[in-house]
Amino acid sequence: MHVLIVGAGRVGLRTARITQNEGHEVTVVDNDYDKAERAENEGFDVVEGDGSDESTLERAGVDEVDALGALTGDLNTNFVACMVGKHHGCRTVMRIDEDYRENIYRKYAEEVDEIVYPERLGAIGAKNALLGGNVTAIADLAENLQIVQFAVTDDAPMQGYTLSELELPSRARLLAFGKQDDALGLPLPDDTLEVGDRIAVLAEFDALDDVRQILVGDADAATEVV
């Protein structure tokens, strides 16, 4: 999957890192020389320019990417970038910071696929919206501490095991468990992990990939924001 990220600030660059780490191709756009240079030094394909300018986005390959994440701190830039991206047929994700503006932006941007609040969900939430499946970012508790929900797949190494047999990394804790069609509840030792079951985990950011490997396996780490 090829993803275009508009904005190389804290949210945009972190989203670019975790998206690329999962094997996806990432191009970054920013009009700030220092931010663009930092992204380039990290190995990203970078286009320096205004993310709300169609010609800049075309130089970045907007007509060829699968998804565009407009993740700058400027709502107007994000809005325009998403409209351009939608015109070119890619999935669009728009960052918005103020809750009170959500209704306004939803009214005029009904074709935007996702509106995200990275300050609440963190960069993983923005990445989730871009890739769209089995992992759901629920909340950021701290810069490096998140609550994430995983859905067990056929590829999960722990499928068929009970929760008492589940061994998570030392930097992760099991918080809740729910059968496929049931609400999340307190995890019980005898609960068995089956395809479609959901597990909420508190984990440090660096441990998320290990947890995903245990509960999701090699299945595409497609994700969505709740």
LODREN-923932 format. One record per residue (C-alpha): y, x, z; residue in one letter; chain. Coordinates in nm, 2 decimals, always signed. Each point is the difference from the previous one (the first is absolute). Example, Ala and Ser with C-alpha at 12.3 -4.5 7.8 and 13.67 -1.06 7.14 Angstrom:
// residues 2
-0.45;+1.23;+0.78;A;A
+0.34;+0.14;-0.07;S;A
This chain:
// residues 226
+0.00;+0.00;+0.00;M;A
+0.35;+0.13;-0.09;H;A
+0.28;-0.09;+0.25;V;A
+0.37;+0.04;-0.05;L;A
+0.20;+0.03;+0.33;I;A
+0.37;-0.04;-0.01;V;A
+0.15;+0.18;+0.30;G;A
-0.10;+0.33;+0.15;A;A
+0.13;-0.06;+0.35;G;A
-0.22;-0.02;+0.30;R;A
-0.18;-0.32;-0.10;V;A
-0.03;+0.08;-0.37;G;A
-0.12;+0.35;+0.04;L;A
-0.25;-0.08;+0.27;R;A
-0.13;-0.29;-0.21;T;A
-0.03;+0.24;-0.30;A;A
-0.20;+0.25;+0.22;R;A
-0.26;-0.25;+0.12;I;A
-0.03;-0.16;-0.34;T;A
-0.06;+0.33;-0.17;Q;A
-0.24;+0.11;+0.27;N;A
-0.22;-0.30;-0.09;E;A
-0.03;+0.14;-0.36;G;A
+0.27;-0.20;-0.17;H;A
+0.26;+0.14;-0.24;E;A
+0.35;-0.02;+0.14;V;A
+0.35;+0.04;-0.16;T;A
+0.31;+0.01;+0.21;V;A
+0.36;-0.10;-0.09;V;A
+0.31;+0.09;+0.21;D;A
+0.36;+0.06;-0.09;N;A
+0.05;+0.24;+0.29;D;A
-0.05;+0.36;-0.11;Y;A
-0.14;+0.13;+0.34;D;A
-0.24;-0.29;+0.04;K;A
-0.12;+0.04;-0.36;A;A
-0.05;+0.37;+0.05;E;A
-0.19;-0.05;+0.32;R;A
-0.24;-0.25;-0.18;A;A
-0.04;+0.24;-0.28;E;A
-0.08;+0.29;+0.24;N;A
-0.28;-0.22;+0.14;E;A
-0.15;-0.02;-0.35;G;A
+0.11;-0.34;-0.12;F;A
+0.12;-0.08;-0.35;D;A
+0.37;-0.07;+0.07;V;A
+0.27;-0.16;-0.21;V;A
+0.35;+0.05;+0.13;E;A
+0.22;-0.30;-0.06;G;A
+0.11;-0.34;+0.10;D;A
-0.30;-0.22;+0.08;G;A
+0.20;-0.31;-0.10;S;A
+0.06;+0.13;-0.34;D;A
-0.25;-0.11;-0.26;E;A
+0.03;+0.32;-0.21;S;A
-0.09;+0.20;+0.31;T;A
-0.30;-0.21;+0.07;L;A
-0.11;+0.03;-0.36;E;A
+0.02;+0.38;+0.02;R;A
-0.22;-0.03;+0.31;A;A
-0.26;-0.20;-0.21;G;A
+0.06;-0.35;+0.14;V;A
-0.17;-0.14;-0.32;D;A
-0.32;+0.19;+0.08;E;A
-0.04;-0.03;+0.38;V;A
-0.21;-0.26;+0.18;D;A
+0.23;-0.06;+0.29;A;A
+0.37;+0.07;+0.10;L;A
+0.11;+0.03;+0.36;G;A
+0.37;-0.03;+0.05;A;A
+0.03;+0.16;+0.35;L;A
+0.36;+0.13;+0.02;T;A
+0.23;-0.11;+0.28;G;A
+0.22;-0.18;-0.25;D;A
-0.11;-0.37;-0.05;L;A
+0.19;-0.03;-0.33;N;A
-0.17;+0.30;-0.14;T;A
-0.34;-0.13;+0.11;N;A
+0.07;-0.34;-0.15;F;A
+0.10;+0.13;-0.34;V;A
-0.28;+0.26;-0.02;A;A
-0.25;-0.28;+0.07;C;A
+0.15;-0.22;-0.27;M;A
-0.03;+0.28;-0.25;V;A
-0.35;+0.08;+0.12;G;A
-0.11;-0.37;-0.04;K;A
+0.15;-0.01;-0.35;H;A
-0.22;+0.29;-0.09;H;A
-0.31;-0.17;+0.14;G;A
-0.08;+0.20;+0.32;C;A
-0.06;-0.12;+0.35;R;A
+0.32;+0.01;+0.20;T;A
+0.06;+0.06;+0.37;V;A
+0.35;-0.02;+0.15;M;A
+0.11;+0.15;+0.33;R;A
+0.23;-0.22;+0.21;I;A
+0.13;+0.09;+0.34;D;A
+0.19;-0.30;+0.14;E;A
-0.22;-0.31;+0.07;D;A
+0.30;-0.23;-0.05;Y;A
+0.02;+0.10;-0.36;R;A
-0.36;-0.08;-0.09;E;A
+0.06;-0.35;-0.11;N;A
+0.29;+0.10;-0.22;I;A
-0.20;+0.27;-0.17;Y;A
-0.30;-0.22;-0.04;R;A
+0.21;-0.27;-0.16;K;A
+0.13;+0.24;-0.27;Y;A
-0.31;+0.22;-0.02;A;A
-0.28;-0.25;-0.02;E;A
-0.19;+0.23;-0.24;E;A
-0.01;+0.29;+0.24;V;A
-0.36;+0.03;+0.11;D;A
+0.06;+0.12;+0.35;E;A
+0.30;+0.04;+0.24;I;A
-0.07;+0.26;+0.27;V;A
+0.17;+0.10;+0.32;Y;A
-0.10;+0.37;+0.04;P;A
+0.19;+0.03;+0.33;E;A
-0.26;-0.24;+0.15;R;A
-0.31;+0.09;-0.21;L;A
+0.06;+0.37;-0.08;G;A
-0.07;+0.17;-0.33;A;A
-0.36;-0.11;+0.01;I;A
+0.12;-0.36;-0.03;G;A
+0.20;+0.09;-0.31;A;A
-0.30;+0.18;-0.15;K;A
-0.21;-0.30;+0.08;N;A
+0.22;-0.24;-0.19;A;A
+0.00;+0.24;-0.30;L;A
-0.37;+0.04;-0.03;L;A
-0.09;-0.35;+0.11;G;A
-0.46;-0.07;+0.27;G;A
-0.21;+0.12;+0.28;N;A
+0.26;+0.16;+0.23;V;A
+0.29;-0.18;+0.16;T;A
+0.29;+0.16;+0.19;A;A
+0.09;-0.22;+0.29;I;A
+0.26;+0.20;+0.19;A;A
+0.16;+0.33;+0.08;D;A
+0.01;+0.07;+0.37;L;A
+0.15;+0.35;-0.03;A;A
+0.06;+0.24;-0.28;E;A
-0.36;+0.12;+0.00;N;A
-0.18;-0.30;+0.16;L;A
-0.10;-0.31;-0.19;Q;A
-0.21;-0.31;+0.02;I;A
-0.20;-0.05;-0.31;V;A
-0.26;-0.27;-0.10;Q;A
-0.30;+0.11;-0.20;F;A
-0.25;-0.23;-0.19;A;A
-0.36;+0.12;+0.00;V;A
-0.14;+0.06;-0.35;T;A
-0.34;+0.06;-0.16;D;A
+0.09;+0.37;+0.00;D;A
+0.07;+0.02;+0.37;A;A
-0.23;+0.26;+0.17;P;A
+0.00;-0.22;+0.32;M;A
-0.10;-0.32;-0.17;Q;A
-0.28;-0.16;+0.20;G;A
+0.08;+0.19;+0.32;Y;A
+0.12;-0.17;+0.32;T;A
+0.34;+0.07;+0.14;L;A
-0.16;+0.19;+0.29;S;A
-0.14;+0.24;-0.27;E;A
+0.34;+0.04;-0.17;L;A
+0.14;+0.35;+0.04;E;A
+0.37;+0.03;-0.09;L;A
+0.20;+0.32;+0.00;P;A
+0.14;+0.11;+0.33;S;A
+0.35;-0.10;-0.11;R;A
-0.10;-0.36;-0.08;A;A
-0.08;-0.30;+0.23;R;A
-0.17;-0.33;-0.09;L;A
+0.24;-0.29;+0.09;L;A
-0.15;-0.32;-0.15;A;A
-0.29;-0.13;-0.21;F;A
-0.05;-0.31;-0.21;G;A
-0.28;-0.13;-0.22;K;A
+0.10;-0.06;-0.36;Q;A
+0.10;-0.37;+0.05;D;A
+0.10;+0.02;+0.36;D;A
+0.32;+0.10;+0.18;A;A
+0.03;+0.34;+0.16;L;A
-0.11;+0.02;+0.36;G;A
-0.11;+0.24;+0.27;L;A
-0.27;+0.24;-0.13;P;A
-0.34;-0.05;+0.16;L;A
-0.26;+0.28;+0.01;P;A
-0.27;-0.21;-0.17;D;A
+0.22;-0.11;-0.30;D;A
-0.16;+0.12;-0.32;T;A
+0.21;+0.15;-0.29;L;A
-0.05;-0.20;-0.31;E;A
+0.17;-0.01;-0.34;V;A
+0.34;-0.18;+0.03;G;A
+0.03;+0.05;+0.38;D;A
+0.34;+0.11;+0.11;R;A
+0.08;+0.27;+0.26;I;A
+0.34;+0.07;+0.15;A;A
+0.04;+0.37;+0.10;V;A
+0.28;+0.19;+0.18;L;A
+0.01;+0.34;-0.15;A;A
+0.21;+0.31;-0.06;E;A
+0.11;+0.02;-0.36;F;A
-0.20;+0.31;-0.07;D;A
-0.32;-0.18;+0.11;A;A
+0.03;-0.30;-0.23;L;A
-0.18;+0.16;-0.29;D;A
-0.30;+0.08;+0.23;D;A
+0.00;-0.36;+0.14;V;A
+0.02;-0.14;-0.36;R;A
-0.30;+0.22;-0.11;Q;A
-0.21;-0.14;+0.29;I;A
+0.09;-0.37;-0.04;L;A
+0.08;-0.02;-0.38;V;A
-0.19;+0.29;-0.14;G;A
+0.07;+0.12;-0.35;D;A
+0.12;-0.34;-0.12;A;A
+0.35;-0.01;-0.15;D;A
+0.24;+0.00;+0.30;A;A
+0.19;-0.29;-0.14;A;A
+0.23;-0.16;+0.25;T;A
+0.25;-0.27;+0.08;E;A
+0.27;-0.06;+0.25;V;A
-0.01;-0.28;+0.25;V;A
